[in-house]
Amino acid sequence: MTPDAVNFSALPQECDFVALDFETANREWTSICAIGLAFVVGGQVVANPSWLVRPPQLVFDPGFVKIHGITADQVADKPEFCELWPELRPYLEGRIIIAHNAEFDVNVLIQALDLYNIPRPSAEYSCTKVIAQRTWPGWKRYGLAALAERHGILFRHHDAGEDANVCAQVALRACREKGAADFGALHETLNITRGRIYPDGHDKLREGAVTLPAFGPWEGRIHSRPEQVKRQQRANEIEDATIDPASATGVINGYAVTLADCACADFKGRKLPCKHIYKLFFELNKGR
Ligand SMILES: [Zn+2]
């Protein structure tokens, strides 16, 4: 994980967003030992630099070393965060930062800046975990490794540069899945208000309510009942589905399904959407 030679002045001033990942040496937020960035322009990662960093104290918790493989020896002669900051700042100032579990990385950034008495930049931020949960509802796991696997992206997890790159790729796939023209439009579609960092403070990201719309004979509010949400989650695990978009019908796990009716026992007993009806609805709306 050697620092890529990145000539910042060669990067366009305008970018879609910058993915950020920190690794830390121990439980202290400020114990940064690696930083990865992925700078995205026009839907492509155009730079993916990473740095090894000497934390303020050379104290490495063995549990953390096990996760990222970085040891005190590897960073003893590396710059501290405050020395790297002049190089990092142009990547982040005035931009949209994204991270997986963004509150962690944003807190690390803010606390490290505060530790060294460095003024905070102005930047917006978003979280690919929240984006993924809303883009692909009902998946079992939303960790970075699980998302990478699901999207067929090979990477070495907990390498800061690779994590930042995967984070960027997940965000770009969410844009494509939702047909969002840009990253701002994706947030509108998903009802996420980006967080903000500014010199005197920090506003957290806000997640607006998500409910399925009314469809077939069903009112929208039915879908937010907890027992219905469970069926929506199970719907995403179904693999045996043949869908006919023209007639909005399907054969799912062997049952004949329409948006209003299913042949399964769950539907016959409750007369509320079963997992097969949700599966049909999700399949018909894919990519919208
Ligand atoms: Zn059913």
Boltz pocket constraint, residues with backbone or C-beta under 6 A from the ligand:
constraints:
  - pocket:
      binder: B
      contacts: [[A, 255], [A, 262], [A, 263], [A, 264], [A, 265], [A, 266], [A, 267], [A, 274], [A, 275], [A, 276], [A, 277]]
      max_distance: 6.0
